[in-house]
Amino acid sequence: MNLRKLTSVKRTDVRFMAIGVVACGIVSADAPLSDRDSVQALASIGDSTAVVLAAGDIAACTRGSWLTARLLDKQGGDILIAGDAAYITPTDPNPYRTCFDTTWGRHKTRIHPVPGNHDQDPNGMRRYFEYFGASAGPQPGGYYSFDVGDWHVLALNSTIAMDSSSAQGKWVAADLAANPRQCTLVFMHHPRFSSGPHEKSPAVIAVFPVLDAAGVHVAIAAHDHIYERFAPMRANGVRDDRRGIRQFVVGTGGNTLYGIRNVQPNSQIRQNSHVGILKLTLHQRGYVWEFLSGAPSSFRDRGTGTCH
């Protein structure tokens, strides 16, 4: 079922509480909350209009992609792939068919992908566009936007230029300027901030001031094979709970996980032990996040955020 076509029958005027989970303890900006308080806070938000499920770095014919695909079997909603859906190798020139189609591919009709660096391998983009078709956006850039419930979503290609003078950068600025919705989400492959091993992407650094100025609320990325959640920040990395962008790194779609290198400022939680997906329940003025682990785990991360 495509939840973009659903509408809410009731919208409740609620105030969203900023709740996070760190390891087994739950914290907020003001004071610690008990687990019972957290569950009650999440349950109090009853005007849900849509759900998105997100991860990247998925199909390398590993058990991990099978585990995360099994999570999708149990969850409704639109699926956001934050790049590297499949990994081309000399022995497997079309992993979209051999690895991806046999796992996440059974949910292809509700998938919104963006390219990752492995999709740029020789013949990679051709295979990528052949497999995902119109869902991958217009060629050759593969960036596009759409609406999910009350939210506007931008799917960006971080493997090509996104600065203000580039074609994609100009499109991003125009798309955001024309967006009438209060809540906005972007997803791409490379993160702006990450405690994983990869270097920062110049393309993403260049586009983040535009996203910041437009009031984007949530950014989802992958590339580093870890899960990490940051506090809301401005483009320069300064924490701003009122106007900042909250970024999630969800490179836990199924491939082998990476180590944590250097914990970055404003990183609130991170893990590299379990594959899994990020579930966002989108409301008219905010969202609920939850990390869903592909295997039994004591790790939990869920909370709520508001749209400014």
C-alpha positions in Angstrom: 0.0 0.0 0.0 1.4 3.5 -0.9 0.8 5.6 2.2 1.3 8.8 0.3 -2.4 8.3 -0.8 -3.7 8.1 2.7 -5.1 11.1 4.6 -5.6 11.5 8.3 -9.2 11.5 9.6 -8.2 13.4 12.7 -5.4 15.8 13.4 -4.7 16.4 17.1 -3.1 19.6 18.3 -0.2 18.2 20.3 3.1 19.4 21.4 6.0 17.1 20.5 8.5 16.3 23.2 12.2 16.0 22.4 13.0 12.5 23.5 16.1 10.4 22.7 17.5 7.1 23.7 21.2 6.6 24.7 22.1 2.9 25.1 19.5 1.7 27.7 18.8 5.1 29.2 16.3 7.6 27.9 17.2 11.3 28.0 15.7 14.6 27.0 17.0 18.1 26.7 15.6 18.9 30.2 15.7 15.8 32.4 15.9 12.0 32.3 12.6 10.2 31.5 11.7 6.6 32.5 11.0 4.0 29.8 7.3 4.1 30.7 7.3 7.9 30.2 8.8 7.5 26.8 6.3 4.9 25.6 3.4 7.1 26.8 4.8 10.1 25.1 5.1 8.2 21.8 1.6 6.8 22.1 0.1 10.2 22.8 0.8 11.3 19.2 -2.3 10.1 17.4 -2.5 12.0 14.1 -0.1 9.8 12.1 -0.4 10.3 8.4 2.5 8.4 6.9 5.5 6.1 7.6 8.9 6.0 5.9 11.5 3.2 6.4 15.1 4.1 5.6 18.5 2.6 5.2 21.4 2.4 2.8 24.4 0.1 2.0 22.2 -3.0 1.5 22.6 -5.9 -0.8 26.0 -7.6 -1.0 24.4 -11.1 -0.9 24.9 -11.1 2.9 22.6 -12.4 5.6 22.2 -8.8 6.7 20.2 -7.8 3.7 17.9 -10.8 4.3 17.4 -9.7 7.9 16.5 -6.1 7.0 14.2 -7.2 4.1 12.4 -9.3 6.7 11.8 -6.1 8.7 10.2 -4.5 5.7 7.9 -7.5 5.3 6.3 -6.5 8.6 6.2 -2.7 8.1 4.0 -0.6 5.9 5.2 2.7 4.4 7.4 4.2 1.8 10.9 3.0 1.6 13.9 5.3 1.3 17.2 3.8 0.1 20.1 6.1 1.0 22.4 4.8 -1.7 24.4 1.6 -2.4 21.4 -0.6 -2.8 23.7 -3.2 -4.4 27.4 -3.8 -4.9 28.8 -4.6 -8.3 31.8 -6.9 -8.3 33.8 -8.7 -11.1 32.0 -11.9 -10.2 28.5 -10.3 -9.9 28.0 -7.6 -12.6 24.2 -7.2 -11.8 23.7 -7.5 -8.0 20.3 -5.7 -8.4 19.0 -9.0 -9.7 21.0 -11.5 -7.7 21.2 -9.8 -4.3 18.8 -6.9 -4.1 15.8 -8.3 -6.0 15.8 -11.5 -3.8 15.6 -9.4 -0.6 14.5 -5.8 -0.7 13.3 -6.1 -4.3 10.0 -7.7 -3.2 9.1 -4.2 -2.0 10.2 -2.5 -5.2 6.8 -0.8 -5.8 7.2 1.4 -2.6 10.9 2.1 -2.9 12.4 5.6 -3.5 16.2 5.2 -4.2 19.2 7.6 -4.5 22.6 6.6 -5.9 25.6 5.8 -3.8 29.3 5.7 -4.7 29.1 2.0 -5.5 26.3 2.7 -7.9 28.8 4.8 -9.8 31.1 1.8 -10.5 31.5 0.9 -14.2 28.0 0.1 -15.6 26.6 0.8 -12.1 24.4 3.7 -13.0 23.1 2.0 -16.0 22.1 -1.1 -13.9 20.7 1.3 -11.3 18.4 3.1 -13.7 17.4 -0.1 -15.5 16.4 -1.8 -12.3 14.5 1.1 -10.5 13.1 2.7 -13.6 11.0 5.8 -13.1 11.3 5.5 -9.3 15.0 6.5 -9.6 14.1 10.0 -11.0 15.2 11.6 -14.3 18.5 10.6 -15.8 21.3 11.4 -15.7 21.2 13.1 -12.3 18.7 10.9 -10.5 17.5 13.6 -8.0 13.9 14.3 -7.5 11.2 15.2 -4.9 7.8 13.9 -3.7 5.4 14.3 -0.9 4.7 11.7 1.9 1.7 12.6 4.0 2.1 16.2 5.2 5.9 16.1 4.5 8.0 17.1 1.5 10.9 14.8 0.6 14.0 15.5 -1.5 16.0 12.6 -2.9 19.5 13.9 -3.6 22.5 12.5 -5.5 25.5 13.2 -3.3 27.9 11.5 -5.8 27.7 14.6 -8.1 28.0 18.3 -7.4 25.4 20.0 -5.2 26.9 23.4 -4.8 24.9 26.5 -5.6 26.4 26.8 -9.1 25.6 23.2 -10.1 22.5 21.9 -11.8 21.5 19.9 -8.8 22.2 22.8 -6.4 20.1 25.2 -8.3 17.3 22.6 -8.5 17.5 22.0 -4.7 17.1 25.8 -4.0 14.2 26.1 -6.4 12.4 23.0 -5.1 12.7 24.1 -1.5 11.6 27.7 -2.3 8.4 26.3 -4.0 7.6 23.9 -1.1 4.6 25.1 0.9 4.8 22.3 3.5 5.9 22.9 7.1 8.0 19.7 7.4 10.8 18.7 5.0 13.1 15.7 4.9 16.1 15.0 2.6 17.9 11.8 2.0 21.2 11.1 0.2 24.1 8.7 0.4 26.9 10.7 2.0 26.4 12.2 5.5 27.2 15.7 6.5 28.3 14.5 10.0 29.4 11.0 11.0 31.5 9.2 13.5 32.4 6.5 11.0 35.6 6.1 9.0 34.8 8.0 5.8 35.9 11.5 5.1 33.4 14.3 4.8 31.8 14.8 1.4 32.5 18.2 -0.2 29.3 18.0 -2.2 27.2 17.5 1.0 29.1 20.3 2.8 28.3 22.6 -0.1 24.5 21.9 -0.1 23.9 21.9 3.7 23.7 25.7 4.0 20.9 25.7 1.4 19.0 23.0 3.4 19.6 24.9 6.6 18.4 28.2 5.2 15.3 26.5 3.9 14.4 25.1 7.3 14.8 21.4 6.5 14.1 19.3 9.5 15.5 15.8 9.0 18.4 14.5 6.9 19.0 10.8 6.3 22.3 9.4 4.9 24.4 6.2 4.9 27.9 5.5 3.4 29.4 4.7 6.8 28.0 1.3 7.8 26.8 2.4 11.2 23.7 3.8 12.8 24.0 7.2 14.3 21.7 10.0 15.4 22.7 13.6 15.9 21.1 16.4 17.8 19.6 19.1 15.5 22.4 21.2 14.1 22.9 24.1 11.7 25.1 23.6 8.6 28.2 24.6 10.5 27.7 21.9 13.2 26.4 24.2 15.9 23.6 22.6 17.9 20.3 24.4 17.6 17.3 22.5 19.0 14.9 25.1 17.6 16.1 25.5 14.0 18.6 22.8 13.3 18.6 19.7 11.0 18.5 16.4 12.8 20.7 13.9 10.8 20.5 10.1 10.9 23.3 7.9 9.5 21.7 4.5 8.6 24.3 2.5 6.7 22.9 -0.6 8.4 20.9 -1.9 5.5 22.6 -5.3 5.3 26.3 -5.0 4.3 29.2 -5.6 6.7 29.2 -3.0 9.5 32.1 -0.5 10.1 33.9 0.5 13.2 33.3 3.8 15.0 36.3 6.1 14.4 36.0 9.4 16.1 32.7 10.4 17.9 31.7 13.7 16.5 30.2 16.6 18.5 26.4 16.4 19.0 26.3 12.7 18.2 23.7 11.4 20.6 23.7 7.7 20.0 25.5 5.3 17.7 25.9 1.5 17.2 27.7 -0.8 14.8 26.7 -4.2 16.1 23.4 -4.8 14.3 21.9 -4.2 10.9 18.5 -2.5 10.8 16.3 0.2 9.4 15.1 3.6 10.6 11.4 4.0 10.9 9.9 7.5 10.9 6.3 8.1 11.6 5.5 11.5 10.0 3.0 13.8 11.6 1.6 17.2 10.6 4.1 19.1 12.8 6.6 16.5 13.8 7.9 12.9 13.7 8.6 9.8 15.7 11.8 8.0 15.1 12.7 4.4 15.9 15.6 2.1 15.0 14.4 -1.4 14.1 17.1 -4.0 14.6 17.2 -6.9 12.1 18.0 -9.4 14.9 17.2 -9.6 18.6 19.1 -6.8 20.4 19.1 -4.8 23.6 19.9 -1.6 21.6 17.0 0.8 21.3 16.6 4.3 19.9 13.3 6.0 19.6 12.0 9.5 20.3 10.1 12.5 18.8 11.0 15.7 17.1 9.1 18.8 16.0 9.0 20.8 12.7 10.1 24.4 13.2 
